[in-house]
């Protein structure tokens, strides 16, 4: 749409300014009395943090961190729950021109040490519940090069009571680093992604175009800010636009999710499919008077049956969106009125303004990548010259990995899919999750979407396992709904379901009933662990 394209260009120009100051963009330019965040405790008590309070507290903390030697380019990590201290620390770090390194609170010491070491963090801010993970041990060295500061300690009091210097906040420009975070490690060792200031153009564009968060919305992104979707769109996007964000300091439970949606009058909700599946499987009735206007899903493919469930139970359909840590979100069934279209079953939507997405042939001859015609399975890729909001140029240390074509024209997502004649994209699988059976390419998501419609199935993952005759065959790992039993007919029922709802050849040859599926901390199913288990 012309208007959306114009707006994408405006965002690119705004966040591409040489005088870009991140503290000003995320905090200082907003009215002091406006609410930046509503912090919700596990008991659902809540407190508001205004932009004026965020500015005053982050200025003090910035002065304290400067006393520890933190300055432009320094890496400062947090291992913090979703409290006001998290927001204050993020803004304080950026105020100094330093780089923020998020750590997910469910990480064990090994994962924490990997990220601290790889990023070169000089300071880690944590709280009492997480502090033991940073004690010297098998993974944390006794002579660690980082300084640990615990919220509530005397050291924390000295940092937060420091007098602001009065010096202007750092100007980093569009290329200056803002965040350094790490990929989930689903397909290998986590890689460092350095997010520059200009990435705010893409981050804000997603909030406007796909989520359609408006000034009068009550916005809740349930994703954890220790990961990209939560960091980009529960923290950075709302702060950049002056919108209020809700942060619930508690793990997922269906009861608390329903309570927050109802009690706080959430109108714009975003979460992973796991959350929606958990609500559906809980058997708990939604509260009366839900005010939901939009529901969005990201992090993994959304099963089509959840869209129907959303219409029936939430009163609004759930719209699927697609992106990566390296990209932010680039494809969506958008909510903005200028971009909204009827959902096509199984589609993750169209490329958002500022991006061009195509499907390429599996192997480029002589390094040349070939675009495929509609409805032909291949590799999902971004056209770099035609994607002005694309900010990723390589991993930390200048490593490009296998993300770009030889000529630099294409960013290769590592995902497989197809596009229809109207440009709607359909996710199939990560390249290494595609099942090739007797020459047929089978995407796990396609089979899983059918299996998840069985009344006994709460969650399911399918993988390809070696087969002497066919090369690979489909095997399914199923988590049952509460109260359901795995009767002797269940494997045949699931096989028949796939035969009749998807394809005769793609049914699971074996069905394993498991208590839970292995997942990354961000909720993505680790199919490679299922394959390893069976082998």
C-alpha positions in Angstrom: 0.0 0.0 0.0 1.3 3.5 -0.9 0.6 5.0 2.6 2.4 2.1 4.3 5.3 2.4 2.0 5.6 6.1 2.7 5.4 5.5 6.4 8.2 2.8 6.2 10.3 5.4 4.4 9.6 8.0 7.1 10.7 5.5 9.8 13.9 4.7 7.9 14.7 8.4 7.6 13.9 9.1 11.3 16.0 6.3 12.7 18.7 6.8 10.1 19.7 10.2 11.4 23.3 10.9 12.2 22.3 12.4 15.6 20.2 9.4 16.7 20.2 9.3 20.5 18.6 6.1 21.8 17.8 7.4 25.3 15.9 10.3 23.8 14.0 8.0 21.4 13.0 5.4 24.1 12.4 7.8 27.0 13.3 11.5 27.1 11.1 12.7 24.2 7.9 11.3 25.7 5.6 13.3 28.1 6.9 12.7 31.7 3.5 11.9 33.0 2.7 9.2 30.4 2.9 5.6 31.6 5.8 3.6 30.1 5.0 0.3 31.7 2.5 -1.4 34.0 4.5 -3.9 36.1 2.3 -6.8 37.2 3.5 -9.1 40.0 2.6 -12.8 40.3 -0.3 -11.9 42.6 -1.6 -9.5 39.9 -0.9 -6.4 42.0 0.5 -3.7 39.7 2.4 -0.5 39.7 2.9 2.1 36.9 6.3 3.4 35.8 6.0 6.8 34.0 8.4 8.1 31.5 9.4 10.8 33.9 10.3 8.2 36.5 12.1 6.1 33.9 14.2 9.1 32.9 15.2 10.1 36.5 16.0 6.6 37.6 17.9 5.7 34.4 20.0 9.0 34.6 21.1 8.0 38.2 21.9 4.5 37.2 23.8 5.7 34.2 26.0 7.9 36.4 26.6 4.9 38.7 27.5 2.6 35.8 29.9 5.2 34.4 31.7 5.1 37.7 32.3 1.4 37.0 33.9 2.3 33.7 30.9 1.7 31.5 30.9 3.8 28.4 30.4 3.8 24.6 30.7 0.3 23.3 30.7 -1.4 26.7 28.6 -4.5 27.1 26.2 -4.6 30.1 24.1 -7.7 30.7 21.0 -8.2 32.8 19.7 -11.4 34.4 16.5 -9.8 35.8 12.8 -10.6 36.0 10.2 -8.4 34.3 10.4 -5.5 36.8 10.9 -1.8 36.7 14.6 -2.4 37.3 14.9 -4.1 33.9 13.5 -1.1 32.0 15.6 1.3 34.0 18.8 -0.7 33.3 18.1 -0.9 29.6 17.6 2.8 29.2 20.6 3.6 31.5 22.9 1.4 29.4 21.8 3.0 26.2 22.1 6.5 27.7 25.8 5.8 28.0 26.2 4.6 24.5 26.8 1.1 25.9 25.3 -2.1 24.5 22.6 -4.0 26.2 23.0 -7.9 26.5 19.8 -9.7 27.6 19.9 -12.9 29.5 16.9 -15.1 29.9 16.1 -15.9 33.5 15.5 -19.6 32.8 19.1 -20.0 31.6 21.4 -22.2 33.5 25.0 -21.1 34.3 26.4 -22.7 31.1 24.2 -20.7 28.8 24.8 -17.6 30.8 28.6 -18.0 30.7 28.6 -18.6 27.0 26.8 -15.3 26.3 28.8 -13.2 28.9 32.0 -14.5 27.5 31.1 -14.2 23.9 29.8 -10.6 24.3 32.6 -9.4 26.4 30.3 -8.1 29.1 31.9 -6.0 31.7 28.9 -5.7 34.1 26.0 -8.0 34.9 23.0 -6.8 36.9 20.9 -9.5 38.5 18.6 -10.0 41.5 18.8 -12.3 44.6 16.8 -15.1 42.9 19.3 -15.3 40.0 22.5 -14.4 41.7 23.5 -18.0 42.6 23.8 -18.7 38.8 26.7 -16.3 38.7 28.7 -17.9 41.5 32.0 -19.5 40.5 31.6 -23.1 39.5 31.9 -25.6 36.7 30.7 -23.0 34.1 31.4 -19.6 35.8 35.1 -18.9 36.3 36.4 -17.7 39.7 38.2 -14.9 38.0 35.3 -13.8 35.7 36.1 -10.5 33.9 32.6 -9.1 34.6 31.4 -7.2 37.7 28.2 -8.6 39.2 25.8 -6.2 40.9 22.7 -7.5 42.7 19.5 -5.5 42.9 18.9 -4.6 46.6 22.6 -4.8 47.6 24.7 -2.0 48.9 26.5 -1.9 45.5 23.1 -1.5 43.8 22.2 1.3 46.2 25.4 3.2 45.4 24.7 2.9 41.6 21.1 4.0 41.8 21.8 6.8 44.2 24.5 8.4 42.1 24.0 12.0 41.1 23.4 12.5 37.4 26.4 14.2 35.7 24.2 16.4 33.6 26.1 15.3 30.5 24.0 14.7 27.4 23.1 11.2 26.6 25.2 9.5 24.0 24.6 9.9 20.3 25.2 6.6 18.5 23.8 7.2 15.1 22.1 4.6 13.0 25.0 2.2 12.8 25.8 2.3 16.5 25.2 -0.9 18.4 22.1 -1.0 20.7 21.7 -4.6 21.7 23.7 -7.8 21.4 21.7 -11.0 21.8 22.0 -14.6 20.7 20.1 -16.9 18.5 18.2 -19.7 20.2 20.6 -22.5 19.2 17.9 -24.6 17.7 20.2 -25.6 14.9 23.6 -25.1 16.3 25.7 -23.0 18.7 24.1 -19.6 19.6 25.4 -16.8 17.4 25.7 -13.2 18.5 23.4 -10.7 16.7 24.3 -7.0 17.1 21.3 -4.8 16.7 22.1 -1.3 15.5 20.1 1.8 16.3 18.6 2.0 12.8 16.8 -1.3 13.5 14.2 0.7 15.4 12.7 1.6 12.1 11.9 -2.1 11.4 10.9 -2.7 15.0 8.5 0.3 15.1 7.1 -0.6 11.6 6.1 -4.0 12.9 4.3 -2.6 15.9 2.4 -0.2 13.6 1.7 -2.4 10.6 1.3 -5.9 11.9 0.3 -5.4 15.6 -1.6 -2.1 14.9 -1.0 -0.9 18.5 -2.9 2.4 18.9 -2.6 5.1 21.5 -5.8 3.9 23.3 -4.8 0.2 23.3 -3.9 -1.8 26.4 -1.0 -3.8 24.9 0.5 -7.0 26.2 3.2 -9.0 24.6 3.5 -12.1 26.7 6.9 -13.0 25.3 9.9 -12.8 27.6 12.3 -9.9 26.9 15.2 -12.3 27.3 14.5 -13.2 23.7 14.2 -11.3 20.5 10.4 -11.1 20.2 9.9 -10.0 23.8 12.8 -7.6 23.7 12.0 -6.0 20.4 8.2 -5.8 20.8 7.4 -5.9 24.5 10.2 -3.3 25.4 11.8 -1.5 22.5 8.8 -0.9 20.2 6.5 0.4 23.0 9.2 2.6 24.4 10.1 4.0 21.0 6.5 5.0 20.3 5.6 6.1 23.8 3.0 3.3 24.2 2.3 1.6 27.5 3.4 -2.0 27.8 2.3 -4.6 30.3 5.0 -6.8 31.9 3.9 -9.8 34.0 6.6 -11.0 36.3 5.5 -14.7 36.4 5.8 -17.8 34.4 3.0 -18.9 32.1 -0.2 -20.3 33.6 -3.5 -20.3 31.8 -5.2 -18.9 34.9 -2.9 -15.9 35.3 -3.1 -15.2 31.5 -6.9 -15.2 31.5 -6.8 -13.0 34.7 -4.4 -10.4 33.1 -6.4 -10.3 29.9 -9.6 -9.7 31.8 -8.5 -7.6 34.8 -6.4 -5.1 32.9 -8.7 -4.9 29.8 -6.1 -6.0 27.3 -7.1 -5.0 23.8 -3.9 -5.9 21.8 -2.3 -9.3 22.7 0.7 -11.0 21.3 2.1 -14.4 22.3 3.6 -17.6 21.0 1.3 -20.4 19.8 2.3 -22.3 22.9 0.4 -19.8 25.0 -2.7 -20.0 22.9 -2.5 -23.8 22.9 -2.1 -23.7 26.7 -5.2 -21.6 27.1 -7.2 -23.9 24.9 -6.0 -27.1 26.6 -6.6 -25.7 30.1 -10.3 -26.1 30.1 -10.6 -22.8 31.9 -13.4 -20.5 30.7 -12.3 -17.1 29.6 -13.4 -14.2 31.9 -16.5 -12.2 31.0 -16.0 -9.0 29.2 -12.8 -9.6 27.3 -11.9 -6.5 25.3 -9.5 -8.0 22.8 -9.3 -6.2 19.5 -6.3 -8.0 18.1 -4.5 -11.2 18.8 -1.1 -12.0 17.2 1.2 -15.0 17.2 4.9 -15.4 16.5 7.9 -17.5 17.4 6.7 -20.7 15.7 4.1 -21.5 13.1 0.5 -21.1 14.2 -1.7 -24.1 13.6 -4.8 -23.2 11.6 -7.2 -24.7 14.2 -6.1 -22.1 16.7 -7.4 -19.4 14.4 -10.8 -21.0 14.5 -10.5 -21.4 18.3 -9.6 -17.7 18.7 -12.7 -16.6 16.8 -14.9 -18.8 18.9 -13.4 -18.3 22.4 -11.5 -15.0 22.3 -13.9 -13.2 20.0 -11.1 -12.4 17.6 -9.0 -14.4 15.2 -5.3 -15.0 15.9 -3.0 -13.7 13.2 0.3 -15.5 12.4 3.5 -13.5 12.0 7.0 -14.5 10.9 10.5 -13.3 11.6 13.9 -14.1 13.1 16.3 -12.8 15.7 18.4 -11.5 12.8 15.5 -9.7 11.1 12.8 -8.8 13.6 9.4 -9.6 12.0 9.2 -9.4 8.2 6.0 -11.3 7.2 2.6 -11.0 8.8 -1.1 -11.4 8.5 -1.2 -7.7 9.4 -3.8 -6.0 11.6 -3.4 -2.4 10.2 -6.6 -1.5 8.3 -4.6 -0.6 5.2 -2.9 -4.0 5.1 -5.5 -6.3 6.6 -6.7 -9.2 4.4 -8.7 -12.3 5.0 -6.5 -15.0 6.5 -5.6 -17.8 4.1 -5.4 -21.1 6.0 -1.8 -22.0 6.9 -0.4 -18.7 5.6 1.9 -16.5 7.7 0.8 -13.5 5.6 2.6 -11.2 3.2 5.9 -9.4 3.4 5.6 -6.2 5.5 6.3 -2.8 3.9 10.1 -2.3 3.8 10.8 -5.9 2.9 10.6 -8.1 -0.2 10.5 -11.9 0.4 10.8 -14.6 -2.2 11.1 -18.3 -2.5 14.3 -19.6 -4.1 15.3 -22.9 -5.7 17.1 -25.4 -3.4 20.5 -25.0 -5.1 21.8 -22.0 -6.9 23.8 -22.9 -10.0 27.2 -21.3 -9.9 26.2 -19.2 -7.0 23.2 -17.7 -8.8 19.9 -17.9 -6.9 16.8 -18.6 -8.9 13.3 -17.4 -7.8 10.6 -20.1 -8.1 7.1 -19.7 -9.5 4.1 -19.6 -7.2 3.2 -22.6 -5.1 6.6 -24.2 -5.6 8.4 -25.3 -2.4 11.8 -23.8 -1.8 13.9 -21.6 0.4 12.5 -18.5 2.0 14.8 -15.5 1.4 14.8 -11.7 1.6 15.8 -9.6 -1.4 18.5 -7.4 0.2 18.4 -4.4 -2.2 14.6 -4.4 -2.2 14.4 -4.5 1.6 15.3 -1.0 2.9 14.3 -1.9 6.5 16.6 -4.9 6.6 19.4 -4.1 9.2 21.2 -7.4 9.7 24.6 -7.6 7.9 26.3 -10.4 9.8 26.9 -11.9 13.2 29.2 -10.5 16.0 32.8 -10.3 14.8 31.7 -9.7 11.2 30.8 -13.4 10.6 28.3 -13.7 7.8 27.9 -17.5 8.1 25.6 -19.0 5.5 23.0 -16.3 5.7 23.8 -14.5 2.5 24.1 -15.7 -1.1 27.5 -15.4 -2.7 26.6 -12.2 -4.5 25.0 -10.7 -1.4 21.7 -10.2 -3.1 19.7 -12.6 -0.9 19.4 -13.1 2.9 18.8 -16.8 3.3 16.5 -17.5 6.3 17.2 -21.2 6.5 13.5 -21.8 6.4 11.5 -23.7 3.7 8.2 -22.6 2.3 6.2 -21.4 -0.7 4.4 -18.4 -1.9 1.1 -18.3 -3.7 0.3 -16.2 -6.8 -0.8 -13.3 -4.6 2.4 -13.2 -2.5 1.0 -14.9 0.6 3.8 -17.0 2.2 3.4 -20.5 3.7 6.0 -21.8 6.1 7.0 -25.5 5.7 10.0 -26.1 8.0 13.5 -25.1 8.7 15.7 -26.5 6.0 17.1 -29.1 8.2 13.7 -30.2 9.5 12.3 -31.0 6.1 11.5 -34.7 5.7 12.3 -36.2 2.4 10.5 -39.5 1.9 10.8 -41.4 -1.4 11.6 -38.1 -3.1 8.7 -36.2 -1.5 9.5 -33.2 0.7 7.3 -33.2 3.8 7.2 -30.1 6.0 6.7 -31.0 9.7 4.4 -28.1 10.2 1.9 -29.4 7.6 1.6 -32.7 9.3 1.6 -31.2 12.8 -1.3 -28.9 11.9 -3.5 -31.9 11.0 -2.5 -34.0 14.0 -3.2 -31.1 16.4 -6.9 -31.2 15.4 -7.3 -34.6 17.1 -9.3 -34.2 20.3 -6.8 -36.1 22.4 -3.7 -34.1 21.2 -2.5 -31.1 23.1 0.9 -30.7 21.4 2.7 -32.6 18.7 6.0 -32.6 16.8 7.0 -34.7 13.8 10.4 -35.6 12.6 12.0 -37.7 9.8 13.6 -40.9 10.9 15.9 -43.1 8.7 14.2 -45.8 6.7 16.0 -48.3 4.5 13.3 -48.3 1.8 12.1 -44.7 1.7 15.1 -42.8 3.0 13.0 -41.2 5.7 9.6 -41.7 7.3 7.5 -39.6 9.5 7.3 -40.2 13.2 5.2 -38.2 15.6 5.7 -37.3 19.3 2.4 -36.5 21.0 1.5 -34.8 24.3 -2.0 -35.7 25.3 -4.6 -33.3 26.6 -5.4 -33.6 30.3 -7.7 -36.5 30.9 -7.0 -38.1 27.5 -5.7 -41.6 27.2 -3.5 -43.2 24.6 -5.7 -46.1 23.5 -4.5 -48.8 21.1 -6.3 -47.1 18.2 -4.6 -43.7 18.6 -1.8 -44.4 16.1 -4.3 -45.6 13.5 -6.6 -42.6 14.1 -3.7 -40.1 13.7 -2.5 -41.9 10.6 -5.9 -41.8 9.0 -6.3 -38.2 10.0 -3.2 -37.2 8.0 -4.1 -39.4 5.1 -7.5 -37.8 4.8 -6.6 -34.2 5.8 -3.2 -33.7 4.2 -1.6 -36.5 2.1 -1.7 -40.2 1.9 2.0 -40.7 2.0 2.8 -38.3 4.9 1.1 -40.1 7.8 3.3 -41.0 10.8 4.6 -44.5 10.7 5.1 -44.5 14.5 3.5 -42.5 17.3 5.3 -41.8 20.6 3.2 -40.5 23.5 5.5 -38.3 25.7 5.0 -36.1 28.7 6.5 -33.0 27.1 8.3 -31.9 24.0 11.9 -30.6 24.3 11.9 -26.9 23.6 14.3 -23.9 23.7 13.7 -21.4 26.5 11.8 -19.3 24.0 9.4 -22.1 23.3 10.6 -23.5 20.0 10.4 -27.3 19.6 13.9 -28.9 19.3 13.1 -31.6 16.8 16.8 -32.6 16.6 16.6 -33.9 20.2 13.6 -36.0 19.2 15.6 -37.5 16.3 18.6 -38.1 18.6 16.4 -39.8 21.2 15.0 -42.3 18.7 18.3 -43.0 17.0 
